[in-house]
């Protein structure tokens, strides 16, 4: 549905119609999520699956997106931009939510990595949308830090693949079932790279620097999606990787890393939040704090 909606937004550059498509996707997303929660529909297809863990994240994404879509309908009316730019805005929201949904439902670590990168590319335009001096600075900082993060995560995936030995798969189910056979030294190094890589997207200190600028400069509906949905998507990938280390017998090592970054995130928030007057920046630091609590 979002792919069809994206094509329609590019073909029909009408503000009301494009906003309607975003709202319709939110309704479709929410209805399907409710059906999946009630046990209807396929629980898995190739490369994607619904389980008790990601269903929680999916419900949060779906509910927040529905509320954002309702708010966005009135928000867009105040834009003094041509319909062509509004169609690009709507197009990127559809791609952004599609990428986050794919990340949450991904049953393969490699595919999750690709979709996390897709969230960066789609949301960068949305952060830059107002085209002010500060928004372009925020967008570049966001792309720069998250691209370095995603490169580190990629190195981590390569090192994980080395640790797996004969297991030539990045499917989470395969990795879980063979975790006890992995080379623990390579696995520990891989976790460091992936924690910093996906941690940059999750907003964990010390790789959180993009977050306050991006949140304060993005349109309000996008700030909500960044806080409540994007950070969660990266967190879920870290949870999946943590489970691999847990099954391999390296849980204490992984916990120590998460505790350090978690408490550092709380410290950074405590130091900076008192000096901030901008509400959206305050909420951004609140997100960093919340991610730190989740890591702990």
N, C-alpha and C positions, 0 to 999 in steps of 0.2 A: 504493500500500500504506500509506504513513504516514497518509494522509487517512482511510482506512478504519479504521486502528488508533486514530487520534485520536477518531473517533466512538464506537468501542467502549469506549475508556477513560472517556468521559463517560457512557456508558449503563451500563456495568458497573463500579461503583466497588469493585473488589476488589484488594487490594494485590498478591497473587501473580499474578493475571491481568494487571494493568497492567504489572508488572515483566516478565512473560513477553512481552508485546507489544513492549516496548522491546528485549528480547533478540532476539526474532524479526525485528524490523526491522533490527537490526545484522547478523544472519546473512544476510538477504535482500540488504541493502546490499553486504555483502562478496562474496557469490556473484555478484551482477550485475557488480560492479567487476572481479572476476577474469575473468568471461566477456568483458567489454569489453576488458580487457587482452590476452586471448588472441585477440581479433579477431572475437568473435561479436556478433551484434546490430547494430542500426542505429547508425551513427556520428553521425547528425544527424536532428533533427526540428525543426519550426518553433520558433525562438527558443532552442533548446538544441543543443549539439554536443559531441562528444568529440574532442579532438585530442591530440597528443603532449605539449603543455604542461599542460593541465588534468588529464590522466590521472594524472600524477605526484601532483598535489594530491589527486585523488580517492582514490587508493590510500592515501595517508597518512590522510585523513579516515576511510575505511572501516576501516582496520586499528585506528586509535585508538578509534573508536566501538565496534568489536567488543570490544576489551579493557575499555573503560569499561563496556559493558553487562554483561560478566561480573563485574566488580568491583561494579557497581551492585546486582546481585542480592543480594549479601551485605550491602551498605551499607544498603539500604532496610529490612532486617530490624531494624536498630537504631533506626529512626525511631520516636519516641514521638508519632506524629501519627495522626489518624483516616484511614481509607481514602480518604475524599473528598479530603483534601489530597494524598495520595500519587497519586491519579488525575490531579490538576492538575499535579503534578510530572512524571509520566510523559507527559502530554499536551504539556507545554512542551518536554520533551526531544525528542519526535518532531517538533514544529514547528521547533525550533532546528536539528536535523540536516537536516531537509528544506530549510530556508532556506539553510543553508551548501552543501548539495549543489546546489541551484538556482543559487546564486551562482557556484560553480565551473564548472557546465556551461552557464551563460548565454552565448549568442552575440550578445547585444544589451546595450549599455552602459546604456540606460534600465532594462531589466529587472534587470540586475545591481544597479543603484542601489536599486530597490524591494526586492530580496531581501536586500541588506545591511541595510536598515532593518528588515526582518522579523526578522533575527537579533538586532537590538537589542531589539525589543519582546518577543521570546520569551525571551531570556536574562536580561532585567531581572528577571522574576519569579523565575527560578532563583537569581539572586544574592541576592534579597530573601527567599528561601524560609524561612530560619530565623527571620525576623521579630525580630531583635535590634536594638538601637539602632545598632550599627555596620553591620549588613547593610542597613538602610534608608538609611543615609548613603551607603554604597557604591553601592547601586542608583540613588539619585538622582544621584550624581556621574556614574555610568556613562551614564544616560539623558541627562543634561544635556550632557556633553561630546560624546557620540556623536551626539546630535541636532544640535548646532551643526556638528559635522563633516559630517554627512550633508547639512545645508543648504548648507554651503560646496561640497560635491561637486556638489550640484544646480546651484548657480550656475556651477560649472566646466563642467557638461554643457551649460548654456545658451550659455556663451561658446564652447564647442567647436562647437556647432550654428551659431553665427554665423560661425565661421571656415570652416565647410565650404561656405558659399555655396549653390550649387544642389543639393548632395547632401543630400536631405531624408531622412536615415536615420541611426540610431544603431547599426546592425548593425556588428559589428567587421569583418566581411569587406568591407563597403562602405567603411568608414572607411579600412581598409588600402589598398584598391585606388585610392582617390582622394586619399590623404594628400598627394601631391605638389602638389595644386591648392589646398590650404588656405591661408588668410591666416595667416602665421606669427606676427604680433603677437598676434592674438586667441588663437591656439593656445597660445602661451607663457603668457599670462595664465590661460587655462583650466587648464593643467597645474598652476600654482601652487595654484589653488583645489581641484582634485581631489587633489593630493598631500597637502595639509593635511586635506582632508575624509576621504578614505579612509585617510590616514596616522593619523588619530585612532583609527580602528577597528583599524588594524594595530599600534598601540602605539608609533609613532615619536615621539621627543621633538621639539618641546616640547609635543605634544598627547597625552601618555601618562598623564596624572594619574589617570585612572579605573582603570588596570590593576592596580596593587598592591592597592588596596582591594577591587576586585571579586574578584580571585583569592583573597585571604585570607578573604573572607566567604562565598564560594560553597561549596556542598557539594563535596567532593573530586572526584567524577566530572565535575562541571560545570567545575571549575578546569582539569581535563585537556582538556576539549573547547575551552575558551576559549584555552588556550595553544597546543595542537597543531593546532587546526582553524580557529577563528574568525579568528585573526590571519593565517593563510595565505590565507583567502578574500579578505580585503581586499588582501593583497599581490598576489594574482593579478590583481585588477582594475587595480592600479597598473602591473603588468607589461604588461597589455594596452594601457593608455593610453600607457605609455612607448614601446611599439612604434609607435604612431601618430606620435609625435614623431620617432622614429628614421627612419621612412619619409618623413617630411616634411622631413628634413634638420636637425632641431633636437636631435639626440641629445646634443651637448655641453652644451647648456643644461639638459636634463633630468638628465643625469649629475651636473652640479654641484649641483643641488637635492637629489638623492638622497644625494650624498656629505656635504653639510652636515648633513642630518637624520640620516644614518647615524652619523657621528662624534659628533654631539650625543647620540644615544641611548647610545653607548658611554660617553661622559663622564658622563652622568646615572647610569648603572648603577654605574660605578666609584666615584662620590662617595657614593651612598646605600647600596649593598649591604653595606658593612662595618658599618653601624650597625644592622642589622636582625637580630632574633633569631627572628622567625617564619618557619618554613621555606616556607610558601606565598607569603609576601611576597618571600622570596629568589628563589623560582622565577619570580615575576612579573617581577622585575627582570632575571632571566636571560632571560625572553622578550623584554623590551625590548632587551636586548643582542643577542640572536639576530636580531631584526628589523632592528636597526641594521647588523649584519654583512651580512644579505641585501640591504639597501638599498645598501651599499657595493659 
